[in-house]
């Protein structure tokens, strides 16, 4: 038996990054205000860490994460897999060439991963698409603002999230 209502627990889970960042930031600021010398410097470092955790929590909060859609997204060993009824496809982050986010007429999004093995298409409302945030952190130059814009709009559009730098011949 839980003493917290399920709705309140869902809300706490949704904002847990902000709550943790606020606690770390507050602790750091309290140390800065109430101490002297190197302890004050340590408090400042803790406060900066709290601000960085808050920034990461904000990016995760704005990142499009699906729930309740068809299929499941798994991220394991730098491999993104999409498991749906009767089929399972995966693509390696090491050989990835491009990531796009497509939005259709109804505002639904689809992640499209391009690689030499082929193309992996993942519905934006598939269970576990929030794990893609952690997978994309490993790729240099990911455009999180484009991912956020894709989740905010309504009409059809195409967003380039990441592309491998191509070497020029000349």
C-alpha positions, 0 to 999 in steps of 0.5 A: 500500500502506497501513501502517495497517490498514483497521480502525485507519484507520476508527477514526481517521477516526471519532475525528478530531475528538476527536484534533484537539481534543486536539492543539489543547488540549494545545498551548494548555495547553503554551504556558500552562504554559511561557510568560509575558505575552501569550504565555500569554494566546495559549495560553489562547485556543488551549486554549479553541479546542481545548475548543470544537472538542472540544465540536463533535466530541462533538455530531457524534459523537452525531449520527445518521449513516447508512451503507449504506442506500438512497439518497444525501443531498446538501447543496449551496447550502442545498438538501437533496437525497435521491437514490434509485433512479429519483427525486430530491427536494430541499427548500430550507433557506430555505423549510423549516418543520419537521424531524422525526425518526421512529423506527419499531418496529424502531428505524430512523429517518427524517428528514422535512423539511416545506416549502411545496414538500412533504415530503422523507423521508430514511431515517436510514441513507442514505449521507451523512446525516452531512452534515445536521449541517452543514446544520442548523447554519444553522438557529437553535434546532436541538435536537441532544439530540432527534436524539441521543435518536432514535438511542439509543432502540428503540421507535417515537417522533416527535422535533421537531428544528426548527420555524420560529417562527410569527408570532402574529396576536394 
